[in-house]
Amino acid sequence: MRPQCQSSELGMSDNLVAQISTALVDETSFEGLVRQLLTLLELATEFESTYLTTIDLDASSQSILFARNSKSMTIPEGLTVPWGDTLCKRALDEERVFTDDVPGVWGDSDAAKALGIVTYVSTPIRLDDGSLYGTLCAASSDMKPLDERGEQVLRLFGKLISQHVEKDKLVQELQVANNALRTQSYVDSLTSLPNRRAVTENLPRQFALARRNGQHVLIAFVDLDGFKQINDRCGHSTGDAFLVEVGRRLQNGIRAGDLLGRLGGDEFVISGLCIAPGAEMGNPADAMRQRLQNAVQGHYKLPKTEFDYPGASLGIVVVDPETATPEQALADADSAMYADKKKRREAKAEAAATR
């Protein structure tokens, strides 16, 4: 009879190992893995309830994250109890893994009385930094033995859960880092405005929205005349401060819904939706030109100097999204800006010649 018993035990062990292997391979979610381990823990210990808790030491509380209840005892998921009254804390403090006499050992525990726990076993779930994540537990309402194999399974499952928590933690940290890098790749580091990449990727979406709404797209190029002289005369730190202030003023001068970005150097671009130019409604490009010049020109008081700035060269176009592409519209606005720059230079030279 003894060999048959050993054979039975070996068969159960082999089956358990196979199920653990399947759980580790097939389950991708943390909850799915834990629920399978709770089922396997019940198989290994023959306890009524198996459950995973989380511990919040700052709030001094413990919560049941996932639980499996196969008989009359019910460990409710979501239950939160004061940490100081839990069997888990007492077991940790006393380094007691198992007892089949909870009323005799911890008879003053209200939580144990309420749940009807007589037999209890637990192992702490600790992370790589030594912090306490929670506990993996099994309990019954009657006296149950715990053999060496059951205790080994409990500790093994605790380590598996800890490793999965660490993996999820790492994945979350990588996602946060990736989101930060992605955000950074779309933001101009000096002005905190959208950069060239953000502008060029957003324009097709604006064109698509304009087509759906039967609107046109307005694009404005802003090139800061005399910026090189500001840099040469006052230094690059002053030039940077000037660019930041121009970005702030432009942001305050555009319409709600318009996108403002810095293409690089002293070039900015604004894009937005508008109605088609018409005699009754006027030309939206003219209105945009006036807003932008009012925003940019004027007195600038910077950390190391102050001066009056006469304004910028502007290239503004209004295009039909049905017939123009974002790339073509940007090129047209760029060409219009250079035409405006030439016109401003000629007017400045003419004014100087007449003085």
Steps between C-alpha positions, in 0.01 A plus 500: 500500500785742576639498144152573367474800733836629389400452140181695562692783665748511214217509252340791678836683511558444130151624425555809714830580328332461161218735599744757637697487175182545299394797713837671459497449123135570420408779741609847395301703752588533866145420611480192280828366636406563864160337464659187353757491780226534761325201349823300500575609857162362610589173325835481679375592851134387487406822687158656442613848401810631332559870447750772414510823698661838449632708787504878526732580788442876467126452549560208740254282312486166322269411211395172343599533133398157366342205681382147429236348727412137433284416803308680774772745600489825306795738479343796316698675228533872560475468877728749677589463867737681735850357457562477873211253553588260219629146534756586233668764716498277805646213299775727364580647840518156660661333197219244517421354157224263609258424779198271523380670820431861411247546787760380748797690355329823388166487676475880524502548122164643394575431133566130568182471707291671233630272225493183714866414440635201697796395283720759336824510297664793324819621336600863442528638147809718497637696205862526393552814709383317812166680521193303606247469217255267673448142608395172344274310738288191544241443772235254617217500750616165645834355603716411202858369490769660281764265366840601371386486139214742567732747669748477211222566249384801702849653502554422132174667403592800713824539304318460167254773595783728616681453169183576305441815704858608429451430131177704489674777694784502247255505208316795656826686558600435139161625379537818704851551366385430145211747534739761636739445210215513252372822654850644496539409132199718418590802714749777431742496792545879510147636466302187606291547186430216255806443281532443126415131532183575695392762247559284193322201657203709612440674166354194321250463786401866465456454125282194556286688755467796264379271220237345728380843615512667160762749622834633380840483671690813596878478534726783614881505493670741742865592445656738755677779312827612657533199728865446401581856603335445837712190553821671385444819700349361822616139512331165446342492846315822416408356161355194669304718743367697203383181326323383815323835536400504133355152542302616802365805316407300193318248717297782652430649157362201312147366499376218716553178308799626299825306526817699563839334456865590469663359190847587623724805515285811478216340302155433641188365331131528579232279346128486549161466335304785346219572259578565136591862417199700381382855444256491790719331757830655395834325466603295806865538393479878545349462846772251597772732370375783717479280810850365455665837435325647803625207707863506386588867462545726799724550799698206637650509847737205531732399787806685363354758265186660364408631156215578263446233239346608167342166412546186294469385142176308453392257233131412528296280268146365504467171310222267396573155648328339203760633256813564712723274706658588838846497343393731219327737743813523719713572193255770386502664844881488503514667158251764612718572805808557285298731273390697806858515629620641165221755504586610855867536411421712197267720704768541768763591240267746334417663833872532581574656161239770545629610841 
